[in-house]
Amino acid sequence: MLNFGRLRAVGPLYCFLAALYLLAFASMAHAGPAQPPLEQLFSPESRLILGELTEINPAGRLVFKRIKVYGKAVDVPERVDIRATDSTIASVKLGETYVVGYTLFHHDRKHPGGMAPNRRGGILTTAVGLDPALFRDSETIQTILSLAKTERGRESGRLRRLLMDALVGDDAPLQLLAAGQIAYDLELGKHLKTKDRAAIARIGSDPETRIPVRLLLIAAAAERPGILGNWWADAIRAVLASTPLGGYASGAKDPTGLVLLAFDEVEAGLVSVPLESVTRWLRSPYRLFIERACAVLGTVYPADKQKALEEALGDSSLTQENKSYLDDQLNLLKRPDAG
């Protein structure tokens, strides 16, 4: 399976997604090596069902009455009891029908085969493009799954059109699924039309697009600009130049992963940005961003780093902790053996 070198900030993203709004418990299921979400849903360790939500347990569990099983699994009970996060529980309604992806296993390098059973039972699958694997029943998701279960269907123009419609649509889980499939399905990328690439660029560049979707599209375009377009560099510049320095909402609206991706691309020399787009982050209330800005200055703008630190230290809004960090960085630069 492809291991996108330039999707390195998707690691921080899914760490960030997991830590902030998916992993309320330490054993939340992740995909191992990243793969397209539709492949993940039909993987041997996954179970995929259509079910009616019959019980919401405040202790963090959802119970579904099985209506249909997708794939070849024969171990799905009539009632499926699955762990879920508080945010997921708040988003569902009793009596409604959902497509649900869950797993009975978690990745464990100490266990033979790298997989071990979950001691507390099933848990909603979370992976690239699955946030988590829970979709309100609709003709769109049913058709997507029907096509995705065969290689011929996955390579069909009909599936491509459905995914592109989902990407520009308003259904958040379907949009993220489409973004993940576009980012990780190489065969799909080969069959994109000019209008598809234009839509991907528009969605990926739009600051109003959901952040997890933007991050997947920008990172994928940076890895495969010949297929997905060169728009990603301008998107990176815009992220560093205009993203607020702090005061973020929690969950999917937190731009942390997006900013980390932008810093990584700049530090690697893959995109150039104005000096001011980096130095502004020295005044962020978040230490992580200050550290990344310092690292980028040292790599990309070494001659400007000392002046940038001195100017930032004059900002009265800095916390004492962040001021001490910047002061330490400045003292390191002034040491006789520095550089």
Secondary structure in CASP SS format (residue, H / E / C, confidence):
PFRMAT SS
TARGET T0000
AUTHOR 0000-0000-0000
METHOD secondary structure of the structure
MODEL  1
M C 1.00
L C 1.00
N C 1.00
F C 1.00
G H 1.00
R H 1.00
L H 1.00
R C 1.00
A C 1.00
V H 1.00
G H 1.00
P H 1.00
L H 1.00
Y H 1.00
C H 1.00
F H 1.00
L H 1.00
A H 1.00
A H 1.00
L H 1.00
Y H 1.00
L H 1.00
L C 1.00
A C 1.00
F C 1.00
A C 1.00
S C 1.00
M C 1.00
A C 1.00
H C 1.00
A C 1.00
G C 1.00
P C 1.00
A C 1.00
Q C 1.00
P C 1.00
P H 1.00
L H 1.00
E H 1.00
Q H 1.00
L H 1.00
F C 1.00
S C 1.00
P C 1.00
E C 1.00
S E 1.00
R E 1.00
L E 1.00
I E 1.00
L E 1.00
G E 1.00
E E 1.00
L E 1.00
T E 1.00
E E 1.00
I E 1.00
N E 1.00
P C 1.00
A C 1.00
G C 1.00
R E 1.00
L E 1.00
V E 1.00
F E 1.00
K E 1.00
R E 1.00
I E 1.00
K E 1.00
V E 1.00
Y E 1.00
G C 1.00
K C 1.00
A C 1.00
V C 1.00
D C 1.00
V C 1.00
P C 1.00
E C 1.00
R E 1.00
V E 1.00
D E 1.00
I E 1.00
R E 1.00
A C 1.00
T C 1.00
D H 1.00
S H 1.00
T H 1.00
I H 1.00
A H 1.00
S H 1.00
V C 1.00
K C 1.00
L C 1.00
G C 1.00
E C 1.00
T E 1.00
Y E 1.00
V E 1.00
V E 1.00
G E 1.00
Y E 1.00
T E 1.00
L C 1.00
F E 1.00
H E 1.00
H E 1.00
D C 1.00
R C 1.00
K C 1.00
H C 1.00
P H 1.00
G H 1.00
G H 1.00
M E 1.00
A E 1.00
P E 1.00
N C 1.00
R C 1.00
R C 1.00
G C 1.00
G E 1.00
I E 1.00
L E 1.00
T C 1.00
T C 1.00
A E 1.00
V C 1.00
G C 1.00
L E 1.00
D C 1.00
P C 1.00
A C 1.00
L E 1.00
F E 1.00
R E 1.00
D C 1.00
S C 1.00
E H 1.00
T H 1.00
I H 1.00
Q H 1.00
T H 1.00
I H 1.00
L H 1.00
S H 1.00
L H 1.00
A H 1.00
K C 1.00
T C 1.00
E H 1.00
R H 1.00
G H 1.00
R H 1.00
E C 1.00
S C 1.00
G H 1.00
R H 1.00
L H 1.00
R H 1.00
R H 1.00
L H 1.00
L H 1.00
M H 1.00
D H 1.00
A H 1.00
L H 1.00
V C 1.00
G C 1.00
D C 1.00
D C 1.00
A H 1.00
P H 1.00
L H 1.00
Q H 1.00
L H 1.00
L H 1.00
A H 1.00
A H 1.00
G H 1.00
Q H 1.00
I H 1.00
A H 1.00
Y H 1.00
D C 1.00
L H 1.00
E H 1.00
L H 1.00
G H 1.00
K H 1.00
H C 1.00
L C 1.00
K C 1.00
T H 1.00
K H 1.00
D H 1.00
R H 1.00
A H 1.00
A H 1.00
I H 1.00
A H 1.00
R H 1.00
I H 1.00
G H 1.00
S H 1.00
D C 1.00
P C 1.00
E C 1.00
T C 1.00
R C 1.00
I H 1.00
P H 1.00
V H 1.00
R H 1.00
L H 1.00
L H 1.00
L H 1.00
I H 1.00
A H 1.00
A H 1.00
A H 1.00
A H 1.00
E H 1.00
R C 1.00
P H 1.00
G H 1.00
I H 1.00
L H 1.00
G C 1.00
N C 1.00
W C 1.00
W H 1.00
A H 1.00
D H 1.00
A H 1.00
I H 1.00
R H 1.00
A H 1.00
V H 1.00
L H 1.00
A H 1.00
S H 1.00
T C 1.00
P C 1.00
L C 1.00
G C 1.00
G C 1.00
Y C 1.00
A C 1.00
S C 1.00
G H 1.00
A H 1.00
K H 1.00
D C 1.00
P C 1.00
T H 1.00
G H 1.00
L H 1.00
V H 1.00
L H 1.00
L H 1.00
A H 1.00
F H 1.00
D H 1.00
E H 1.00
V H 1.00
E H 1.00
A C 1.00
G C 1.00
L C 1.00
V C 1.00
S C 1.00
V C 1.00
P C 1.00
L H 1.00
E H 1.00
S H 1.00
V H 1.00
T H 1.00
R H 1.00
W H 1.00
L H 1.00
R H 1.00
S C 1.00
P C 1.00
Y C 1.00
R H 1.00
L H 1.00
F H 1.00
I H 1.00
E H 1.00
R H 1.00
A H 1.00
C H 1.00
A H 1.00
V H 1.00
L H 1.00
G H 1.00
T H 1.00
V H 1.00
Y C 1.00
P H 1.00
A H 1.00
D H 1.00
K H 1.00
Q H 1.00
K H 1.00
A H 1.00
L H 1.00
E H 1.00
E H 1.00
A H 1.00
L H 1.00
G C 1.00
D C 1.00
S C 1.00
S C 1.00
L C 1.00
T C 1.00
Q H 1.00
E H 1.00
N H 1.00
K H 1.00
S H 1.00
Y H 1.00
L H 1.00
D H 1.00
D H 1.00
Q H 1.00
L H 1.00
N H 1.00
L H 1.00
L H 1.00
K H 1.00
R C 1.00
P C 1.00
D C 1.00
A C 1.00
G C 1.00
END
